[in-house]
């Protein structure tokens, strides 16, 4: 019986990791099923008496502990739990790490991920120039257009942008390390698709990350290598009017609706935290009532940012301002989990950046420079999106983090990548 449990558990775990590699770029439902299969595999292994290989969970405790405290002390445990990061989306880091430590082929896993990543990239490129989403494609309406539309691919635009961004840096790092033509091909199409997805927060994240990467690897010469990527982007922006308009809109805080909406929401969060949060709420957050308190300041912030009276619309906060959804991961953590939660999340990201910079310095492996750059760029993009709490993005993040931990441990134990 014990041997059967161990065998079936191992099969389920391996299956879940391959399913994650296949579904993360392609299906929200699919990767949740994959996690469920993996959790079942973990349970079977534990019942069979086999230990699970765990990565360094210390960085996760930086944000997990403050969130847990906030949830326990909140007014409504169930609602607070739903708004937290404490869910099954964290499991891929354990599933991937355990399987790789127990002999699963990383090369085979990355091949699965390569082809699914190409499928996501092609869906974005296809939609951009046909103006049809691939999930609703009609042959009778097929045309090629010279001007690309903003493409969402297989998810929501921002979700697609986050997944593309993370996969881009993974495959850039793999290309630098292994000189593999498949990885280079995937990285190239991911780069194009990040541009065509037109999520400005991930444009900013991409350029912060690439600058960080080339400066780490090439020092002063890094600006020369970075300029090649930047030239491709600028050329595309000037060739395609929609890309140019999106680029110019980044600094438009007067008439661009997306930008002014964010400014109004951010100001409302600031006013609520400053004026209405108790000392306890400022310290550990208000995950249930925080956004309600922010909504109170929407009309005032609207007038302050836009210089005119807000429209007389019932439920203005809900209809035009997403019930004060922050569109900023740092403001979200400050509102929902307080100063301690914000410090915890920043510490988590900073730990990952420093950990990989040290890995790069110690082992001279460019792959770790790419990991560090990915986390730095992700942190930059987080100023404009709730990116870490987006389910699909978070699952992808944790999947890559499991690979990251495994490769660092491998080198520390004296093995070759």
C-alpha positions, 0 to 999 in steps of 0.5 A: 500500500505504501509503495502504491501511494508513493508511486501514484503520488510521484506520478501526480506531482510530475504530471502537475508540473508538466501541466503547469508548464503547458497551461500557465501561458494558455489557460487559467482553469488549466493551471488551477487543475494542475495545482490541484493534481500536484497538491493531491500528489503531495498528500499521497507522498506524505501519507506514504511516509516520504518527505517533500523537498522544500525550497527556502521558504524564508522569503515567502514568510516576509509577506505571508506572516503580516498577511496572516496577522491581518486576516486573523485580526480582521472584521471578517475572516472569510472576506479578508482571506479572499483578498490575501495572497494566502491561497493555492497559487503559492504551491507551484514553487514547492511542486516544481522544486520538489520534482526537480530535486528528485530528478525531473528533467529541467530540459524537458520541462523547459521544452514544454514551457517553450512551446506553450510560451510560443503559443501565447506569443503567437496569439498576441501577434495574431490578434494584433494584426488581424484584430481578432482574438484567437478564441473567437476567430472567424475565417470569414472575417480574416484580414491582415491590418498594418496597424496593430490593435492592443492584443490580449491573447488568451487572457485579460490584457494586463494578465497576458502582459504579466505572464509574457513579461516573466517568461521573457526574462526567464528565456532571456536568461536561458538564452544567455546561459545555454546558447540554445536556438529554441530559447532564443526564438522564444525570447524574441517572440516574447519580446515582440508580444510584450510590445504588441500587448501594449501594457505600459506598466510591463513596458516600463518593467521590461526596460527597467529589467533589461537595463538592470540585466545588461548593466549587471552582465556587461557593466558600462558596455551594457548601455550599448547592448540595451540600445539594440532592444531599445532601438527595436522598440522605438522603430516599432513605435514610430512605424505603428501609430498605436504604439507611438500613442501608447508610449506618449500616453505614459506621461499624460496625466491630464487627459488620458483616462487610464492615468487620471483614474489611477491618480484619483484612486491613489489619492483616495487611498492616501486620504483614507489611510491618513485621515480614517485609518486607526493606528491598528489599521495603519499598522496591519491594514484593513483588508475588508473595509479599506476600499470602502473607506477609500471610496469616500474620497473619490469625489474629492480626488476627482475634483482635485486631479481633474479640476472639475466636479465629478458627474452625478452618477449613482455608485460613482466609485463602483462604476468608474473607479473599480471600487478603488481597486488600487492598480498599484501593488504597494498601495494595495499592500498598504491598504489591505495589510498595513505598514507591516504588510508593505514592508513584508512584500518589499522585503520579499522582492528585495530578498529575491533580487539580492539573492540572485545578484549574489548568485551571479557574482559568486558563480558568474552565471548570467541566468541569475542576473536575468532572475534578478532583473526579472524581479526588479522589473516586476517591482517597477511594473507593480507601481501601476498594477496589482501584478503579484495578486493577479492569479495567472501572473502569480502562478507563473511567478511561483513556477519560475521561482521554483526553478530559480531556487533549484538552480541556485541550490544546484550550484551551491552543492557543486553541481553544474547547470 
